[in-house]
Amino acid sequence: MSLKKSFSADGKKCTVVFNVNVNAAENAEKVYLVGEFNSWDETSIPMKKGPDGSFSVKKQLDANKEYQFRYLLDGKKWINDWKADKYIRSELANDDNSVVDTSLPKADKVSKKPAPKSAAKKTTTKKDAAPKTTAKKTAKK
């Protein structure tokens, strides 16, 4: 099982590929994706069966939200995604729901340490160097 996510260029949409592997599918003939994004309709999002017996479907969702969902096998058995982003206790059943989080990934923080002095040195040539000004000191006798 897996959730593969990709985001639109403007960051407003997240396309998620939901996948039920052959072991989790348990020889099911039909698997449906059911969740908050389709008002928990048990038949509106059928998943496509692959030649290896796995099932998958691609769904576009709003970004920066969390959606609860589950898979329904042959209209009888409910299963969760083993690799969901997290799980939330169901209000209607004595079980958990899987959750997909469509938040944009946060960029890695860049260290703001100053560059080492050796890297900061700039080599100059006589042409580039500014002329040195020296003040003459006069000594009083």
FINU-485267 format. One record per residue (C-alpha): residue number from 1; residue in three letters; x, y, z negated. Coordinates in nm, 3 decimals. Layout:
// FINU-485267
<node pos="NUM" code="ALA" xx="X" yy="Y" zz="Z"/>
...
END
This chain:
// FINU-485267
<node pos="1" code="MET" xx="0.000" yy="0.000" zz="0.000"/>
<node pos="2" code="SER" xx="0.114" yy="0.349" zz="0.060"/>
<node pos="3" code="LEU" xx="0.018" yy="0.709" zz="0.115"/>
<node pos="4" code="LYS" xx="0.208" yy="0.895" zz="0.385"/>
<node pos="5" code="LYS" xx="0.155" yy="1.271" zz="0.392"/>
<node pos="6" code="SER" xx="0.231" yy="1.542" zz="0.644"/>
<node pos="7" code="PHE" xx="0.135" yy="1.908" zz="0.626"/>
<node pos="8" code="SER" xx="0.013" yy="2.155" zz="0.885"/>
<node pos="9" code="ALA" xx="0.249" yy="2.439" zz="0.979"/>
<node pos="10" code="ASP" xx="0.039" yy="2.689" zz="0.783"/>
<node pos="11" code="GLY" xx="0.030" yy="2.459" zz="0.478"/>
<node pos="12" code="LYS" xx="-0.351" yy="2.457" zz="0.457"/>
<node pos="13" code="LYS" xx="-0.409" yy="2.095" zz="0.564"/>
<node pos="14" code="CYS" xx="-0.254" yy="1.765" zz="0.464"/>
<node pos="15" code="THR" xx="-0.288" yy="1.459" zz="0.683"/>
<node pos="16" code="VAL" xx="-0.273" yy="1.142" zz="0.476"/>
<node pos="17" code="VAL" xx="-0.228" yy="0.792" zz="0.616"/>
<node pos="18" code="PHE" xx="-0.390" yy="0.545" zz="0.375"/>
<node pos="19" code="ASN" xx="-0.263" yy="0.188" zz="0.406"/>
<node pos="20" code="VAL" xx="-0.375" yy="-0.141" zz="0.247"/>
<node pos="21" code="ASN" xx="-0.112" yy="-0.408" zz="0.302"/>
<node pos="22" code="VAL" xx="-0.197" yy="-0.767" zz="0.393"/>
<node pos="23" code="ASN" xx="-0.148" yy="-0.896" zz="0.036"/>
<node pos="24" code="ALA" xx="-0.383" yy="-0.637" zz="-0.113"/>
<node pos="25" code="ALA" xx="-0.639" yy="-0.689" zz="0.165"/>
<node pos="26" code="GLU" xx="-0.680" yy="-1.053" zz="0.056"/>
<node pos="27" code="ASN" xx="-0.803" yy="-1.173" zz="0.398"/>
<node pos="28" code="ALA" xx="-1.078" yy="-0.908" zz="0.409"/>
<node pos="29" code="GLU" xx="-1.263" yy="-0.861" zz="0.736"/>
<node pos="30" code="LYS" xx="-1.350" yy="-0.495" zz="0.666"/>
<node pos="31" code="VAL" xx="-1.195" yy="-0.234" zz="0.439"/>
<node pos="32" code="TYR" xx="-1.338" yy="0.112" zz="0.378"/>
<node pos="33" code="LEU" xx="-1.175" yy="0.423" zz="0.233"/>
<node pos="34" code="VAL" xx="-1.414" yy="0.570" zz="-0.022"/>
<node pos="35" code="GLY" xx="-1.364" yy="0.883" zz="-0.229"/>
<node pos="36" code="GLU" xx="-1.446" yy="1.239" zz="-0.322"/>
<node pos="37" code="PHE" xx="-1.363" yy="1.357" zz="0.031"/>
<node pos="38" code="ASN" xx="-1.666" yy="1.162" zz="0.170"/>
<node pos="39" code="SER" xx="-1.899" yy="1.186" zz="-0.133"/>
<node pos="40" code="TRP" xx="-1.818" yy="0.822" zz="-0.219"/>
<node pos="41" code="ASP" xx="-1.997" yy="0.697" zz="0.095"/>
<node pos="42" code="GLU" xx="-1.913" yy="0.326" zz="0.114"/>
<node pos="43" code="THR" xx="-1.924" yy="0.294" zz="0.493"/>
<node pos="44" code="SER" xx="-1.832" yy="0.631" zz="0.651"/>
<node pos="45" code="ILE" xx="-1.454" yy="0.575" zz="0.672"/>
<node pos="46" code="PRO" xx="-1.374" yy="0.227" zz="0.805"/>
<node pos="47" code="MET" xx="-1.007" yy="0.137" zz="0.812"/>
<node pos="48" code="LYS" xx="-0.848" yy="-0.017" zz="1.121"/>
<node pos="49" code="LYS" xx="-0.722" yy="-0.373" zz="1.085"/>
<node pos="50" code="GLY" xx="-0.370" yy="-0.431" zz="1.212"/>
<node pos="51" code="PRO" xx="-0.243" yy="-0.751" zz="1.376"/>
<node pos="52" code="ASP" xx="-0.069" yy="-0.848" zz="1.049"/>
<node pos="53" code="GLY" xx="-0.393" yy="-0.823" zz="0.847"/>
<node pos="54" code="SER" xx="-0.319" yy="-0.483" zz="0.692"/>
<node pos="55" code="PHE" xx="-0.560" yy="-0.189" zz="0.718"/>
<node pos="56" code="SER" xx="-0.495" yy="0.182" zz="0.771"/>
<node pos="57" code="VAL" xx="-0.671" yy="0.509" zz="0.839"/>
<node pos="58" code="LYS" xx="-0.561" yy="0.870" zz="0.884"/>
<node pos="59" code="LYS" xx="-0.759" yy="1.142" zz="0.704"/>
<node pos="60" code="GLN" xx="-0.708" yy="1.519" zz="0.714"/>
<node pos="61" code="LEU" xx="-0.767" yy="1.685" zz="0.376"/>
<node pos="62" code="ASP" xx="-0.737" yy="2.035" zz="0.234"/>
<node pos="63" code="ALA" xx="-0.391" yy="2.097" zz="0.090"/>
<node pos="64" code="ASN" xx="-0.319" yy="2.175" zz="-0.275"/>
<node pos="65" code="LYS" xx="-0.598" yy="1.958" zz="-0.415"/>
<node pos="66" code="GLU" xx="-0.637" yy="1.620" zz="-0.581"/>
<node pos="67" code="TYR" xx="-0.885" yy="1.364" zz="-0.453"/>
<node pos="68" code="GLN" xx="-1.001" yy="1.047" zz="-0.629"/>
<node pos="69" code="PHE" xx="-1.048" yy="0.744" zz="-0.405"/>
<node pos="70" code="ARG" xx="-1.060" yy="0.364" zz="-0.388"/>
<node pos="71" code="TYR" xx="-1.073" yy="0.094" zz="-0.122"/>
<node pos="72" code="LEU" xx="-1.378" yy="-0.129" zz="-0.074"/>
<node pos="73" code="LEU" xx="-1.309" yy="-0.478" zz="0.064"/>
<node pos="74" code="ASP" xx="-1.593" yy="-0.647" zz="0.256"/>
<node pos="75" code="GLY" xx="-1.849" yy="-0.436" zz="0.070"/>
<node pos="76" code="LYS" xx="-1.785" yy="-0.633" zz="-0.251"/>
<node pos="77" code="LYS" xx="-1.448" yy="-0.575" zz="-0.415"/>
<node pos="78" code="TRP" xx="-1.303" yy="-0.239" zz="-0.522"/>
<node pos="79" code="ILE" xx="-0.925" yy="-0.196" zz="-0.539"/>
<node pos="80" code="ASN" xx="-0.689" yy="0.091" zz="-0.611"/>
<node pos="81" code="ASP" xx="-0.384" yy="0.199" zz="-0.417"/>
<node pos="82" code="TRP" xx="-0.076" yy="0.056" zz="-0.591"/>
<node pos="83" code="LYS" xx="0.124" yy="0.360" zz="-0.488"/>
<node pos="84" code="ALA" xx="-0.128" yy="0.634" zz="-0.562"/>
<node pos="85" code="ASP" xx="0.004" yy="0.964" zz="-0.697"/>
<node pos="86" code="LYS" xx="-0.178" yy="0.894" zz="-1.024"/>
<node pos="87" code="TYR" xx="-0.491" yy="0.732" zz="-1.169"/>
<node pos="88" code="ILE" xx="-0.795" yy="0.881" zz="-1.343"/>
<node pos="89" code="ARG" xx="-1.052" yy="0.695" zz="-1.548"/>
<node pos="90" code="SER" xx="-1.380" yy="0.657" zz="-1.355"/>
<node pos="91" code="GLU" xx="-1.686" yy="0.816" zz="-1.509"/>
<node pos="92" code="LEU" xx="-1.915" yy="0.554" zz="-1.353"/>
<node pos="93" code="ALA" xx="-1.724" yy="0.229" zz="-1.385"/>
<node pos="94" code="ASN" xx="-1.506" yy="0.066" zz="-1.644"/>
<node pos="95" code="ASP" xx="-1.201" yy="0.116" zz="-1.423"/>
<node pos="96" code="ASP" xx="-0.957" yy="0.374" zz="-1.286"/>
<node pos="97" code="ASN" xx="-0.968" yy="0.560" zz="-0.958"/>
<node pos="98" code="SER" xx="-0.662" yy="0.624" zz="-0.745"/>
<node pos="99" code="VAL" xx="-0.567" yy="0.988" zz="-0.685"/>
<node pos="100" code="VAL" xx="-0.397" yy="1.145" zz="-0.386"/>
<node pos="101" code="ASP" xx="-0.235" yy="1.483" zz="-0.455"/>
<node pos="102" code="THR" xx="-0.212" yy="1.704" zz="-0.146"/>
<node pos="103" code="SER" xx="0.001" yy="1.975" zz="-0.307"/>
<node pos="104" code="LEU" xx="0.282" yy="2.104" zz="-0.093"/>
<node pos="105" code="PRO" xx="0.615" yy="1.962" zz="-0.206"/>
<node pos="106" code="LYS" xx="0.819" yy="2.213" zz="-0.403"/>
<node pos="107" code="ALA" xx="1.149" yy="2.310" zz="-0.242"/>
<node pos="108" code="ASP" xx="1.459" yy="2.204" zz="-0.430"/>
<node pos="109" code="LYS" xx="1.591" yy="2.485" zz="-0.645"/>
<node pos="110" code="VAL" xx="1.922" yy="2.620" zz="-0.521"/>
<node pos="111" code="SER" xx="2.189" yy="2.678" zz="-0.783"/>
<node pos="112" code="LYS" xx="2.265" yy="3.046" zz="-0.830"/>
<node pos="113" code="LYS" xx="2.618" yy="2.993" zz="-0.957"/>
<node pos="114" code="PRO" xx="2.868" yy="3.240" zz="-0.816"/>
<node pos="115" code="ALA" xx="3.100" yy="3.110" zz="-0.550"/>
<node pos="116" code="PRO" xx="3.445" yy="3.007" zz="-0.669"/>
<node pos="117" code="LYS" xx="3.700" yy="3.292" zz="-0.654"/>
<node pos="118" code="SER" xx="3.909" yy="3.106" zz="-0.399"/>
<node pos="119" code="ALA" xx="3.612" yy="3.093" zz="-0.162"/>
<node pos="120" code="ALA" xx="3.529" yy="3.458" zz="-0.218"/>
<node pos="121" code="LYS" xx="3.876" yy="3.586" zz="-0.119"/>
<node pos="122" code="LYS" xx="3.897" yy="3.744" zz="0.219"/>
<node pos="123" code="THR" xx="4.222" yy="3.759" zz="0.403"/>
<node pos="124" code="THR" xx="4.301" yy="4.092" zz="0.559"/>
<node pos="125" code="THR" xx="4.552" yy="4.201" zz="0.811"/>
<node pos="126" code="LYS" xx="4.744" yy="4.528" zz="0.806"/>
<node pos="127" code="LYS" xx="4.492" yy="4.664" zz="1.057"/>
<node pos="128" code="ASP" xx="4.194" yy="4.577" zz="0.833"/>
<node pos="129" code="ALA" xx="4.352" yy="4.693" zz="0.509"/>
<node pos="130" code="ALA" xx="4.261" yy="5.037" zz="0.383"/>
<node pos="131" code="PRO" xx="4.557" yy="5.265" zz="0.326"/>
<node pos="132" code="LYS" xx="4.669" yy="5.285" zz="-0.035"/>
<node pos="133" code="THR" xx="4.654" yy="5.619" zz="-0.198"/>
<node pos="134" code="THR" xx="4.893" yy="5.693" zz="-0.475"/>
<node pos="135" code="ALA" xx="4.895" yy="5.994" zz="-0.695"/>
<node pos="136" code="LYS" xx="5.237" yy="6.141" zz="-0.768"/>
<node pos="137" code="LYS" xx="5.306" yy="6.192" zz="-1.131"/>
<node pos="138" code="THR" xx="5.510" yy="6.486" zz="-1.225"/>
<node pos="139" code="ALA" xx="5.706" yy="6.463" zz="-1.540"/>
<node pos="140" code="LYS" xx="5.738" yy="6.768" zz="-1.766"/>
<node pos="141" code="LYS" xx="6.078" yy="6.842" zz="-1.908"/>
END
